[in-house]
Amino acid sequence: MRRLRAILRADRGDRLGRRILGLYVVLIAANIGAWAWALTAFRSHPVLLGTALLAYSFGLRHAVDADHIAAIDNVTRKLMQEGRRPAAVGFYFSLGHSTIVLLASVAIAATATAFQGRIGFLHHLGGIIGTAVSALFLLAIAAMNIAVLFSIHRSFRRVKAGAPYREEDLDLLLAGGGLLARLFRPIFRLIRRSWHMYPLGVLFGLGFDTATEVGLLGISATQAAQGLPIWSILVFPALFTAGMALVDTTDSILMLGAYGWAFVKPVRKLYYNLTITLVSVLVAVLVGGIEALGLVQDQFALKGRFWDAIAALNDHFGMIGYLIIAIFAASWIIAAAIYRLRGYDRLEAEAG
């Protein structure tokens, strides 16, 4: 157990394959365990197995919400720029996020219908805190990356013109980032390891502003009101967590693999950082902006075509998440194709 814990917490070293294997051993065991618990708890209530499948699908679906994708991607790239190979960013983020869902499910199940009438205020307060943290985090990342983007672009133009280039130059450039980077750096110093994503996931989870989370809490409340024991009710958040952690971790590892291609050669690292930083800025601004505007619209009950569109986008956050996955996948493929077609690898030899 101690060895497995060390593997899951490690962010350096050459044993990336072993760390990924360890993650999936834990995830597969958790998914099998959650379903074994469900089959045991509901063996005499087959109808509840359908409800369990619904809770599991909520977790799978929630993992592709736009704020999950954007936060995991940006932190993965940040840690790789610092020389780490963070396989567990998505894993710890999902654990932190689901901790709030689990605690809320326990609270609702323990107090059943008596608590349901009073959860409105907590839902409202948590929604404000969770959405504000998510929006500010993503917009702060965007602000830092904008400064880095301009610096990378200037450096890449100099290399294309034949100027000498060293990998250390890019490392210093990515570590700097200008005035905005220096302003926001204290915030991001808090996230120096994969497991530091756990508390950030907890803060993101305070929102309870998606249909999947509200639906899960509704399942817990309904089954508690019908007399289902609390230990059986906990099957639902366990399945939700297992599904969300599986998708979030896979998303994190896929991003790690794509960035790994980019970090093999110095010039490739420079070019790919230019491409993906631009995409990350656009995504972070889009998602953070939608969340911030949605919070303003909700708090002040604003109406009109613009505000109705913002409300609709916040109600369909999962669709934006799928779009972001497609954008990142397309950017990786297009960036690699352009890099090869234009022969940018030769720039490294010419730069010496």
N, C-alpha and C positions, 0 to 999 in steps of 0.2 A: 504493500500500500504506500509506504514511504517513497519507494522508487517511482511508482506511477505518479504520485503527487509532484515529485521533482521533475519528471518528464513534462507534465502539464504546465508547470510554472516556468520552465526554461524558455528563453527567447534567443539564446546564442548557441554557438556550436554547430557542428556539421551533421548532427543526428536529427535532421528535419523529418526524414521518413519515419523514424521511430516515434517522434512526437506526434505526427499525424496519425500513425497507427494507434498510439495510446489514446488519442482523442476519440477515434472511432470505436475503439474497444469500449470506452466509457459510454459513448452515445448509443451504440447498439445494445449494450447491456441495459441501459436506462430505458430504452424504448421497449425492449422485450420484457423487462421487469414491470413497466407501467401497464402493458397489455396483459401480462400474467395476473397482475393485481386486479385489473378490470374483469377478466374472465372468472377469477375466483370470487370476487365480491358480488358479481351480477349473474352468477351461474343459474340462479333460480328466477332471474328477472331479465329475460332476453331483450326486452324492449329497451332497457337501460344501456345495453351494449351499443345500440344505435346512437344514444345520447353520448356515450363515451367516444364513438367515432367522430361525432360532431365536435366535441371538445378537442380531439386530436387534430382535426382539420383546421380548427381555429388557430392552433399553435403554428401549423405549417403555413397557413395563410398570413398570420401576423408577422412572421419573420421577413416577408418581402415588403413590408411597409417602407415607404420612402425614407423615413428617418433612420431606420435600421441600416438600410443599404448605404446611405450617405455617411453615417457615423463610422461604420465598420471599415468602409473603403478608405476614408481619410486617415483614420488612426493607423490602419495597416501600412499605408504609404509613409506616414510620419515615422513610424518605428523602423521601417526598412531604411529610411534615409539616415537614421541614427546607427545603422550597422546591425540591426537585429533581424531575426527571421521569425516574426510573431504569428505562429500557427493558430493560437487560441484566442485571438481578439474577439471573434464572433461568439465563441463558446462562453467566455466570461460575461460579455455584454448580455447575452440571452439569459444567463443565470441571474444576473442582477435585475433584469427587467421582470423575469418571472417570479422573483422573490416577492415583489409587491403584489402581483396577482395571487400568489399562494396565500399571503397573509390576509388579503382582502376576502378571499374565498373562505378561509377559516373563520374570520370575523362574522361574515354573513351567515355561514352555516351554523355557527355557535349560537347566534342570537335569532336566527330564522326570520320570521316576518316582523318581529318587533324592531329589528334593526333596519329593515328595508325602508321604513317610512322616514328614517333619519339619515340615510346615506346620501341624500341629495346635497347637503352642504359639503360633506367630505369629497364627493365626486366633483363638485364645483371648484373647491379649493385645490384639489389634486390636479384637476385639469389645467388650471392656471399655472401652477408650479411646473408640472411636467412639460407642458407646451412651451412655456417661457424658457426653461432650461434647454430643451431641444433646439428651439429657434436660435437662441443666443449662441449656443455651442457651434451650430452649423454656420451662422453668419460670421462668427469670429474666425472660424477656419477659413471661410471664403476671403475675409479681409487679409489674413496672413498669406494665403496662396496667391492673391492678386499681386502683392509685392514681390513674391518669389517668381511669379510668372514673367514679369517684366525683366527681372534680372537674368533668368534663364534664356529668354529670347535674345537679349543683348549678347550673352555669352555664345549662344549658338550661331548668331550672325557673324561674330568674330572668327569662330572656328571655320565656318564655311568660306570666309574670305582668306583663310590660310594662316590665321594667327595661331601661335603655339597654344596647346591645351593640355592640362593635366587633370587627372581625376580629383586630386586634392582641391582644385579650384572649385569644382562643383560642390564638393562636400562643404567647403566654407560658405559657398553661396546659399546652399540649402539651409545651413545652420543660421545664416544671417536673416535675410528677408526684410531688411529695412526697418523703418520706424514702427509700422504697424506690427511687424513680427516681434519687435522688442516690447511693445505695449501688451501684446496678448501672450507672450511667452510664459509668464508666470502661471497662466491657466493651464497651458499644455505641458508644463513641467510635471504636473500631477500625474500625467499618463506617460510613464516610462517603461512599463511592462504590459504584457497582455492582460494579466489579472487586474490591472488598474482600471480596466473597463467595467469591472463589476459594480463599483459605486456609481459610475456614470449610467449604467443600465438601470440601477435602482431609481435614480433621478428621472430618467426618461419614462420609467414605468409608473410614475405618479399621475400621469395624465388620465388614464382610463378613458381616453377620448376616441377609441376605435370600436367598431361594431363587434370585433372578435373578443375584446376584453369584456365589454359590457355583456355580450352574449354568454361568456363563461360565468360571470358573476350571477347572471340570471339563472343559469342552470343550477348553480350551487344553492341559490336562494329557494328555487322551486322545489328541488329535491329535499332540502332541509324542512320546508313547510309540509312536505308529504311524509315526513317521519323517517327519512333515510339516515342511518347513523353517520356521524361526522367523519369517521374513518373511511367509510365508503364514498362519501362526497369528495374527499381529498383525491380520489382517483382522477377526477376531472382536471384539476389544475396540474396534477402529475403528468397526465397525457398531453396537456397544453404545453408544458415545459419541455417534455421530451421531443415533441414535434418542432417547436420553435428552435431549440438548441441544435437540432440536427440540420435544419436549413441555414441558420445563422453561421454555424461553424463551417458548413460546406461553402457558403458564400465567401467567408474569410479566407479559406484555403485556396479557392479559385483565384481570388485577387492576389494572394501571395505568389501563386504560380505565374500569373501574368506579369507581376512586377519583377519576379525573378529573371524572366527573359530580359527585361530592360536593364537590369543591374549587372549583367555579365561583362559588358565592355563600357569604358568611360564615355565614349561618344554616343553609344546607344542609350546609356543612362541619361545623358544630357537631352537627347532628342525625345526620348519617351517621357521624361519628366515635363518637357515643354508641352507635349500633346495631352498627357493625362492631367496635368495641373490645370490646363484650360477647361477640360471636361469637368474636373472636380469643382472648380470655381462655379461653373454654370449650374451644376447639380446642387451644390450647397446653397447658393443664392436662391435657386428655385424652391427647394424644399423648405429652407429656413424662412424665406419670404412668405410662402404660402401658409406656413404655421403661424408666423407673426401676424399676418393680415387676418387669418382666421380667428386668432385670439382677440384682436381688436373688434372684428365683426361680431363675435359672440358676446363680448362684454358690453358693447354699446348698442347691440341689436340693430346694426346698420342694414339698410335695405337698398335695393337698386340692382341693376344688371351686374355691375362689377362685383359687389359684395355677395350677391347670390351665386356668382360663378366661383368666388373664393370659398364659400360654404360648401358648394358641390365638390370642389377639389379636395377639401379636407374630409368630406364624407367618403371619398373614393381614393384614399391614400394608397391602398394596395395596388390599384391600377398604375399609379405613378411609380410605385416600386418596381413593377414589371418593366415599365418603360425605361427606368434608370438602368436595370440589369441589361436590357437590350442596347442602350446607349454605350455602356461600358464595354460590352462584348464587341460591338461594332467598332468602337474606337481602338481597342486592342488589335483587331484584325486589320483595320485600315492603316493604323500606324505602322504595323509590321510590314505590310505590303509596300507602302510608300518608302519606308526605310530601305527595303531591299531593291526596289525598282530604281531608286535614285543613287544607290551605291554609297550610302552614308558611312558604311564601315570603312571605306577607303580614307575618310577624313582623319581617322585615328593615325593611319600610317603617315599621312602628309603632315599632321600636326606634330608627330614625333613626341 
